[in-house]
Amino acid sequence: MSRVYNFGAGPSTIPLEVLKEAQANLVDFDGNGLSIMEASHRSAMYDRVHNEAIELIRELYMVPDDYSVLFLQGGASMQFAMVPMNLYMGGKVEYADTGVWSQKAIKEATIQGIEPTIVASSKENGYRNIPKVEFGDDADYCHITSNNTIYGTQYKEFPQTKAPLVVDASSDIFSYLVDWSRVDMLYAGAQKNAGPSGVTIVIIKNSLLDRAKDTIPTMLRYKTHADANSLYNTPPTFGIYMLNLTMKWLKSKGGIEAISKINQQKANLLYDAIDSSNGFYVAHADKESRSLMNVSFNIKDGDAELEVKLVKATQDAGMIGLKGHRSVGGLRASIYNAMSIDGVETLVELMEDFADQNR
């Protein structure tokens, strides 16, 4: 079997062990004579998978007891709208602007007639850094995007505020331990570090669940899903099964603390190759804000022709997904939890050879 190294920003690579286990049980799950995809979400066989996934998240992420773990749908884009629907109480809301995804979140609040306060932004310098963020203590909620896939920036520490802090962690969930004393709600699409697309994970402090007004549609209230253990309607059962397997894989690797060290090692390999290229490669993000999940970089002087050539070379060598986002061009290597060190080493070796041949 020949598999490529998938550096795509998402959906992204899934651990091979997870794929093989799902493959082995696809037709007949645990001897039940049917696939988990066919099973009722009210059945005992699915119930075990569902609750085990929640418990594994709680265990691995060290989620406090006064938080609910929810499985929703619609991706982070749905959360951009659900957050203000559920948490806005008529006061002020504050956002930090660190790129495309925070801009989309701000837009969804604006659509609802809210005028968000932008407390910090790195727009003026092309979103090359995480700006200093100071939220007010009296906001209904504050919002950040923890990692920025397009620009390759990431918070190294979450802001501290008395107001509830909401974190869009779609592209770095489960890659490091979270200080829950600073976070009141965290959400993420699963398709980068937690399995395939289709499942949205929401971890929310229970004290926030009663904020939503009765005029909010039932399906768009967090309390609806918290009260029903995310079984109010049919959840994305196969996606949750795959999430469960991914959490088991993460636990087998030593948990989040262990994977965070591997993530640092992978990022160091790639950034070292960029920084030691004598200016042939240039990282988009400032050093103090560099992401451990998404490494965005260009070739010197923004040489588009050479960048296309490099992308072609990576594809020929069995690596995909390295073309940069149209906003910044160049290349982008997404090195989420499931990307192996071997994959990063293979990319680095090719980059070094390419630089030597094209200086």
Secondary structure, 3 states (H helix, E strand, C coil): CCCCEECCCCCCCCCHHHHHHHHHCCCCCCCCCCCCCCCCCCCHHHHHHHHHHHHHHHHHHCCCCCEEEEEECCHHHHHHHHHHHHHCCCCCEEEEECCHHHHHHHHHHHHCCCCCEEEEECHHHCCCCCCCCCCCCCCCEEEEECEECCCCEECCCCCCCCCCEEEECCCCCCCCCCCCCCCCEEEEECCCCCCCCCCEEEEEEHHHCCCCCCCCCHHHCHHHHHHCCCCCCCCCHHHHHHHHHHHHHHHHCCHHHHHHHHHHHHHHHHHHHHHCCCCCEEECCCHHHECCCEEEEEEHHHCHHHHHHHHHHHHHCCEECCECCCCCCCEEEECCCCCCHHHHHHHHHHHHHHHHHHC
